[in-house]
C-alpha cells in the first residue's frame, strides 16, 4: 500500500479493499474452470471499518491533504 492512512479504520478498510481486489482473478479463474463460486465473505473485526464500508459511519476529515498521499 502506498497510501498514508489517518486512522486504523481507514488502514483496515484499505486492506480489505486490496484483499478483495486480489481475490477477483482467482474467483474468475475458478469459475472459468467450471467451479461456481459462492459470494466471497470479507471479514474484519474493526467495527468502524465495517461502518464506513456500509456507509453507516461518516468519516471526518480535518484537512484535504490527509485524503491521499502517494509516494
C-alpha positions as a Markdown table, in Angstrom:
| # | Residue | x | y | z |
|---|---|---|---|---|
| 1 | Unk | 0.0 | 0.0 | 0.0 |
| 2 | Unk | 1.4 | 3.4 | -1.0 |
| 3 | Unk | -1.2 | 5.5 | 0.8 |
| 4 | Unk | -0.9 | 7.0 | 4.3 |
| 5 | Unk | -4.0 | 6.4 | 6.4 |
| 6 | Unk | -5.1 | 8.8 | 9.1 |
| 7 | Unk | -6.7 | 6.1 | 11.2 |
| 8 | Unk | -6.7 | 2.4 | 12.0 |
| 9 | Unk | -10.1 | 2.1 | 10.5 |
| 10 | Unk | -9.0 | 3.6 | 7.2 |
| 11 | Unk | -6.0 | 1.3 | 7.1 |
| 12 | Unk | -8.2 | -1.7 | 7.8 |
| 13 | Unk | -10.7 | -0.6 | 5.1 |
| 14 | Unk | -7.8 | -0.2 | 2.6 |
| 15 | Unk | -6.5 | -3.6 | 3.4 |
| 16 | Unk | -10.0 | -5.2 | 2.9 |
| 17 | Unk | -10.3 | -3.4 | -0.5 |
| 18 | Unk | -6.9 | -4.7 | -1.6 |
| 19 | Unk | -7.6 | -8.3 | -0.5 |
| 20 | Unk | -11.0 | -8.2 | -2.2 |
| 21 | Unk | -9.3 | -6.9 | -5.4 |
| 22 | Unk | -6.7 | -9.6 | -5.2 |
| 23 | Unk | -9.5 | -12.3 | -4.8 |
| 24 | Unk | -11.3 | -11.4 | -8.1 |
| 25 | Unk | -8.9 | -13.0 | -10.6 |
| 26 | Unk | -8.8 | -16.2 | -8.5 |
| 27 | Unk | -12.6 | -16.3 | -8.5 |
| 28 | Unk | -12.8 | -15.7 | -12.2 |
| 29 | Unk | -10.3 | -18.4 | -12.9 |
| 30 | Unk | -12.1 | -20.9 | -10.8 |
| 31 | Unk | -15.4 | -20.1 | -12.5 |
| 32 | Unk | -13.9 | -20.4 | -16.0 |
| 33 | Unk | -12.6 | -23.9 | -15.0 |
| 34 | Unk | -16.2 | -24.9 | -14.1 |
| 35 | Unk | -16.1 | -24.4 | -10.4 |
| 36 | Unk | -19.0 | -22.0 | -9.5 |
| 37 | Unk | -18.1 | -19.6 | -6.7 |
| 38 | Unk | -20.4 | -18.5 | -3.9 |
| 39 | Unk | -20.1 | -14.9 | -2.7 |
| 40 | Unk | -16.7 | -14.4 | -1.0 |
| 41 | Unk | -17.1 | -13.3 | 2.6 |
| 42 | Unk | -14.8 | -10.4 | 3.6 |
| 43 | Unk | -14.5 | -10.3 | 7.4 |
| 44 | Unk | -13.0 | -7.7 | 9.7 |
| 45 | Unk | -13.0 | -7.2 | 13.5 |
| 46 | Unk | -12.9 | -3.4 | 13.2 |
| 47 | Unk | -16.4 | -2.1 | 13.7 |
| 48 | Unk | -15.6 | 1.4 | 12.5 |
| 49 | Unk | -14.2 | 0.0 | 9.2 |
| 50 | Unk | -17.5 | -2.0 | 8.8 |
| 51 | Unk | -19.5 | 1.1 | 9.4 |
| 52 | Unk | -17.5 | 3.1 | 6.8 |
| 53 | Unk | -17.9 | 0.2 | 4.3 |
| 54 | Unk | -21.7 | 0.0 | 4.9 |
| 55 | Unk | -22.0 | 3.8 | 4.9 |
| 56 | Unk | -23.3 | 3.8 | 8.5 |
| 57 | Unk | -20.4 | 5.9 | 9.7 |
| 58 | Unk | -19.3 | 9.1 | 8.2 |
| 59 | Unk | -15.6 | 9.9 | 8.0 |
| 60 | Unk | -14.4 | 13.2 | 9.3 |
| 61 | Unk | -11.5 | 14.9 | 7.5 |
| 62 | Unk | -9.6 | 17.6 | 9.2 |
| 63 | Unk | -7.9 | 18.9 | 6.1 |
| 64 | Unk | -7.7 | 17.9 | 2.4 |
| 65 | Unk | -4.1 | 16.9 | 2.4 |
| 66 | Unk | -5.0 | 13.8 | 4.6 |
| 67 | Unk | -7.1 | 12.2 | 1.9 |
| 68 | Unk | -4.4 | 10.6 | -0.2 |
| 69 | Unk | -0.6 | 10.9 | -0.1 |
| 70 | Unk | 1.2 | 8.8 | -2.6 |
| 71 | Unk | 4.9 | 8.2 | -2.8 |
